[in-house]
Amino acid sequence: MDVNEHVGSGAEPDQTSADSQRESDAQLRGVIDEYMSTFQPEPEDTAGVRERILQLVRDDLYRGPSTNLQTEQGHPFSISTASVRSIVRNAVDSVDGIRARSVDVEPAGDPEGSAATVSLTVAMRAGISFAPTAEAIRRSVSAEVLAELGIPAARIDINAEDVYVD
Amino acid sequence: MIDRGESKDSNLLYSGNVSVNGSVNGNGKEVVESARLADSVTSIAGVRALAPGLRDLVATATAKVLRRTGDEPVGVDVTRGGDGVKVRIDAHLDHTRSVAEVVDEIFSVIETDIARGAVEVSGRLDIDLRVVSRG
């Protein structure tokens, strides 16, 4: 029961993530170097101190992947992908007889990030008519994304992959 | 997320690039500017809190590794590079406004602060804003 009406976007989150990680590492090393140039640690503290600091910071820094968007006024920002998915998931789950499964949100629009493309898979309660329900899902997701993010959903692809019985 | 570690000497505080004897070095200016922006940004409706910036994370990790106490995190990182100034903010938002509304106001507040001299900018201004969480 695949009702994809549009082709998915071609974003490359892996490359962005790798670039971001390299940039963060470079910044971290810079900040650590500044600290260590103004501080003389005790001799017993010096063994591997830089790597220990770096590891602790990396552990704290990791907050999961981000989605890059921008406001109508053209201000770019990134938001944790988990937060965006949560907004979409709540909108989907608010439709009677529908449970969200996977949710994917990619930047879209021109300029990129001024809108979002949403792709999701859902489970439907047995006996529900898909076509009108898909429209209800689209309305709900579109309204919620605009209200919560302030960014329009340019496209919402829905794939019903399972049916459940209450 | 802030672990101050075991305190060995409470007189040794780490805050950005303030050195161990309390004097402010050349980059201490960036820490002061970061604190100014952090005050402005946290006053915006819809901003629940700021996540510690890189300097705060390093300060905290350093304090932990060296078993000293850390200072309060600033939450905004102002750094100068070859071509200008970068302002990095990791923010936690609440549900009272849309994300875009809050983002626009953060940009506006920072630009206003910069216009009135809270941060010295020569060259390009790069604002790197990340919404860490919402709720």
Interface residues (C-beta under 8 A of the other chain):
Chain A: S24 Q27 L28 V31 I32 E34 Y35 T38 F39 P41 E42 D45 V49 R52 I53 L54 L56 V57 D60 L61 R63 S66 T71 E72 Q73 H75 P76 F77 S78 I79 S80 S83 S86 I87 L146 A147 E148 L149 G150 I151
Chain B: M1 Y14 N17 S19 V20 N25 N27 A51 P52 L54 R55 L57 V58 A59 T60 A61 T62 K64 V65 L66 R67 T79 D90 H95 S98 V99 A100 E101 V103 D104 F107 I127 L129 R130 V131 V132 S133 R134 G135
